[in-house]
């Protein structure tokens, strides 16, 4: 089973779509007992996916409960360019 944290070539499409949205500056991230992502003003319903991307080191973890722009890590940017 692919949980979205695999190598870029095998990463599931939904995880790549989240990374693309964050890369385009369309995401906001906050921490409420785990990372929560809002894209284009709408909450991402797959809260587990964004948690996996943060734990995999592809998305910078949120610094607090206030919404902040979501940002990719260097590894996240590399995974998008490799996909």
N, C-alpha and C positions, 0 to 999 in steps of 0.2 A: 504494500500500500504506500502510495506517495503522499506524504503529509505536507508538501509544499516547501520543505527545507532541503530538498535534494539538490544535486548539482544543476546548474542552469539548463542544461540540455533536457533534463527530465522534470523540471519544475512544472507544476500544474498550471493551466491557463489562468485560473482565477488569481493565483499568487502573482503571476506576471502582470496581470491587469492592475492589481493593487500597486505594484511597484511602478508601473507606467503612470498611474494617476498621481502618485506621490512625486515622481520625477517631474511631472508637468506642473507641480505646484498646486494641485487641486485638493490636497489632503490636509486635515487638521488632526492632531493626535493629542490625547490627554490620558491621564492615568487615574482610573477609579477601580482599584482592586485588579488591575491589569490594564494593558493598553487598549484604548478605544479609538477607532478611526472614523472620521467624517469625511466624505468625498463629495464635493459640490454641494455641501450643506446637508447631505443625507447620511445617516449613520450606516456604517458597514454592518450588515447583519451577521457576517461570519467573524465574530470576535476572536475565535480560535485561530483563524488564518493570520490576522495581524500579530497576534501573540507569537505564533511560530516564526514569522518574518523578523520580529524583534529579537527573539531568542537565537535565531540563526545568524544574527549580526548583519542583516540586510537593511534594516530600518533602525534609525537612532531611537532609543527608548524615550518616552515622554519624561519631562522633568517635574511634572506636577499635575494638579487637577485642573488647571486653567488650559483651555485649548491653545495650541501652538502649531505653527506650520510643521507638517510631517516632513522629515528629511531622510534621504537614503544615505547609507554609509558608503565608503568607497567600494566595499564588497557588493553592496546592492547595485551601485552604478555599473560595476563590472559584470554582474549577472545579467543585467538588461542588455548590455552591449554584446554579450556572448550568446544571448538567446536568439 
